[in-house]
């Protein structure tokens, strides 16, 4: 059975909920009630994918704090996550100025090429 975005939006509209977010492999749906309208919050986000196979890290192994927590403002080229391949730490960079979004993959999980890892919300007018 396939469920469409419109079907989920209709359920949200008829429920007492104000917001609904669903995440899964290759799927991110984030809907929010705005007055009488349902706004697709995730539509304004880009998805950053894994550039290869490795272990997805939100923080450097020698640091306690994340490189860029969800909601953190970042500049273009800033390291926002890492992909660990053996002893190599491959930086994942913010593609533009904006706000780091929620992770779509679990911290320290093994990911493959093209796996959706992070949401990224570029500033208006950015590519």
N, C-alpha and C positions, 0 to 999 in steps of 0.2 A: 504494500500500500504506500503510495506517495502522498505526502502532505505538502501543500503549497504554502508559500508565504502568506497569500491572501486568506487561506483557511485559518492559519494561526492568528492572523490579525483580526479576523472575525470573532474568534474565540476570546481574544484579549478584549475586544470592544464590548462583548456581552458579559464580561466578568468584572468583579470588583478590583482586579489587579490594575496597577498603573504602569507596570513595566514587566517585560518578559524577555529573558535571554536564554538561548539554547546554543550549546557548543558541542561539537563532535568532530571526528576526523573529516576535514575539508568542509565543515559547515559552521557558520557563525551567523545566528539570527538574533538581533537585539531590537526589540520593539518597545516603544514608550508612548503612553497616552499623552496627548497634548491637546487639551480641550476636548473637542469631539473627534479629532483626527488621531490616527495612529501613525507615528513617525518611525521610519526604519533607521535607527541610530547607526547600525553597522554599515549601512550603505555609504556613509561618509568616511568610512575607514578603509585603509589599504591593508592588505595582509602581507606580512613579511614571511617568506618561505625559506626553508633550509637550502643553503647553497651546495650541500653535499651530505654525506652520511656522517653521523657523529652523535655525541651526547650534548643535548641542549642545556645550556647553563644561563641562568639569569644573573648570576653573580660570579665574580672571579673566585677561583678556589681559595685564594688567600685573603678574601674579604668577607665580612659578614653581611654587608648591605648590598642590595641589588644594584646593578649598573643603571637601570632606569625603571623604577616602579611604575605601575599603571597610573596614569594621570600626571606623570612627570613631564615637564616641558623640556624638549631637547632641541639641539641645533643640528643642521645638516652635517653628516659625517661623524656624529657622536656615537661611540660604542654603546649599544643598548642591550646586547646579549652576546653570548659566545657559543661557538660550536667546537667541542673538544673532540679531536681526532687523535687518539693515542696521547702523546705528550704535547701535541700542538693545540694551541688555543686560537681558533680562527674568529676574528671579530666580526660581528654583524652590526652594520652601521645604519643610523637613521638616514633614510633616503632624502629627507628634506627637513626643514624646521617644522616642528609640530609638537604633538603630545603622544607619548608612548601609551599604547593601549594594553588591554588585558592579554596575558599569555594564552595561547590556544593549545599549547602542548605542556605536559607536566615537566616540572623542573627535574633535571638530571635524566630525562627519558632519552632513549636511543631513537633517533629520527632518521629518516631517509631523505634523499634529494626531493625537494618540492613540498615537503611536509609543511603545513601552515603552522607557524610558530608564534607570531605576535600580531596583534592589531596595531595599526599606526594611523593617527589622525593628523594629516598634514594641515598646515595653516592654510587659510583661504588664499587662493591665488597661487599656491605652490603646485608644482607638477605632481 
